[in-house]
Amino acid sequence: MQSASFTQPQPAAPGTGRPAASGYRPEIQGLRAVAVLLVAGYHIWFGRVSGGVDVFLLLTGFLITGSLVRMVERQGRVDVAAFWTRLVKRLFPAASVVLVGVLAAACLFLADDRWRDTIQQVVAAALYYENWWLATESVDYLARNDAASPVQHFWSLSIQGQFYLLWPALVALAAVLAARSGWAVRRAVFVAVAAVFAGSLGYSVLSTAANQQWAYFDTGARLWELALGGLLALGLPYIRLGRRVRIASGWVGLAALVSCGTLIPATAFPGYAALWPTAAAVLVIVAGDTGGRFAADRLLTWKPLHAIGDISYPLYLWHWPVLICYLAVTERTTPSLLGGGYVLGLSLALAAGTKWLVEDRVEQAARGRPKRLVVPAVGLACLLPVLTAAGGWSAHLAAEQRRMEALVADPANYPGAAALANGGDGSAPRDLPVYPPPAEAADDVPVTYEDGCNQEIAGSKVLTCAYGPDDADRTIALVGGSHAAHWFPALDRIARDNGWRVVNIIKGACMFTDAPQHYKGEAYTSCAEWNQGVMTELADLRPDAVFTTATTTSLDTGAGYGEEMVVDGYVEKWRELAELDIDVLAIRDTPRLGFDSASCVAEKARAECGSDRSDSLADESPLDDLTGVPDNVTFLDLTDRLCTGGRCPAVIGNVLVYWDGSHITTTYMRTLAPALEGELKSAASKR
């Protein structure tokens, strides 16, 4: 998001075939304004991708490539000090102010379960690797995606930051090769940039098809957009179009850009889809300043639009955290029309203030200073407050965590499920902070996820991990989806105490049945393939028992009770296991809250965070009247250790029960181990 004050070559002078003198491109500033308004508007009101960020990437490549090439033509080399002085003065001050503001706003407006993630992402944004952070998080099945980070929009700035490191080296290398081969510098740079464009675009198309969530944030899959801008900067002086064609080009480009967000879904980006907004921007830039009364550039050079272009960078920085804080304060998922107007208005005010109070003042202070001093001085002055604030807050949270660990060391403080034993009401002897803390709840998941033992949505290969001795007297296979997976911590504790062995065979959102299943409305074919492989694996493994879910719960759809059921095909699977002489330990599914437990507990009194048992569980267990059940099956039901008095609390015995809206935390599941052990041993004694 560089300033349009970088001069660019104009279209060739008529009849000369040579670039005209470099000059200011006022329509680029207007294009920048349109792009940032599209980004902000689509984010605020529609929650969609607008294509505006793709325009910013193209403009960055356009401006930086042209600037570097002219630098080499004037000086014979890339002046790294001058290049970085200009960038640091332009980018660092506003970004650092916004990041410090985000930390302060997070403390004031966001629930504490979002603090740690916000701190980590602020550091990632400050050091320009936010895109890789998000790419890593986006492929995690259990990654919490219900609360967006207030700095996740820094992903595009991180890609640009990485571009700023790569591009001077690329241009410098091309200049050296040009000097040795006798080529013109522009020709050599054009070839180098074209190679990057072709390679990155091909990779983008393939990676988007293979893993769109990763490709969206991948620098390699986005680099072609910046390279396209570079090709345009190098080729523009030689493009000769008639005035009428240029006027038509401007309007077509502007219309295509404005319509992009309504026509192309976010899931199509980057890949081919990003050619739409970038090609639209190319058409606008090729049109240039036509001087036509009814041309698009007449609109793009309109003074109010130009003023927004001047603050486009800080406006992009501010609009997203302002939106996230608004949603947190109002407890809305999307703003109202008026609320969105407030968000945009405040963002514009903050952007204007940031430019006047920060960017312009830094520019004045740095003017005339030696280049070798500006970069480290401004860089440190901007980065240190951000990293110091983030580090200090992180250290405070770490100290709180150590205090919590000391309290948790005493089982009497955090009895968890034991607080419901013998008619207990779920309360604990001492009213202590909830454990795990809501901010860390998303990490309190079975170790099998960290070990890579659980198959993801797209995969169909059967992954197995064994925990316990190979010569164990008893082996239990844990089979099913995530609602089977969250029983692993209890089974693992029982196995360790008894010298048993647990074999983990789990696939996300995939139940242990051959009946057709769906995921997000699509046929879940990888689940069907996985289930076939599971039976082959169990036939080879021959465990003593398979532990799996006996029912599946779902939230009340208006009938007054949860739609709990025995899934089609469960009984058939149990019969197949009977033929293999394998026992089945089928446990009733756990209740669902219908809201994020950690966020609720962080924001409200814990007593408010619970659901009625009937919201997701049937009044009478579907297992009571189930017919055709083979003799190898034992039903287990620990609902009374999750619900009490018709309510299923989010906190029991000072322990957070759910890390999201339906999955049990590892900490609470371990407190269920004694009750589950009694059930398992009782079942074994009957065999």
Secondary structure, 3 states (H helix, E strand, C coil): CCCCCCCEECCCCCCCCCCCCEECCHHHHHHHHHHHHHHHHHHHHHCCCCCHHHHHHHHHHHHHHHHHHHHHHHHCCCCHHHHHHHHHHHHHHHHHHHHHHHHHHHHHHCCHHHHHHHHHHHHHHHCCCHHHHHHHHHCCCCCCCCCCCCCCCHHHHHHHHHHHHHHHHHHHHHHHHHHHHCCCHHHHHHHHHHHHHHHHHHHHHHHHHHCHHHHHHCHHHHHHHHHHHHHHHHHHHHCCCCHHHHHHHHHHHHHHHHHHHHHCCHHHCCCHHHHHHHHHHHHHHHHCCCCCCCCHHHHHCCHHHHHHHHCHHHHHHHHHHHHHHHHHHHCCCCCCHHHHHHHHHHHHHHHHHHHHHHHHHHHHHHCCCCHHHHHHHHHHHHHHHHHHHHHHHHHHHHHHHHHHHHHHCCCCCCCHHHHHHHHCCCCCCCCCCCECCHHHHHHCCCHHHHCCCEECCCCCCCCCEEECCCCCCCEEEEEECHHHHCCHHHHHHHHHHHCCEEEEEEECCCCCCCCCCEECCEECHHHHHHHHHHHHHHHHHCCCEEEEECCECCCCCCCCCCCCECCCCHHHHHHHHHHCCCEEEEECCCCCCCCCHHHHHHHCCHHHCEEEHHHCCCCCCCCCCCCCCCCCEEEECCHHHCCECCEEECEECCEECECCCCCECHHHHHHCHHHHHHHHHHHHHCC
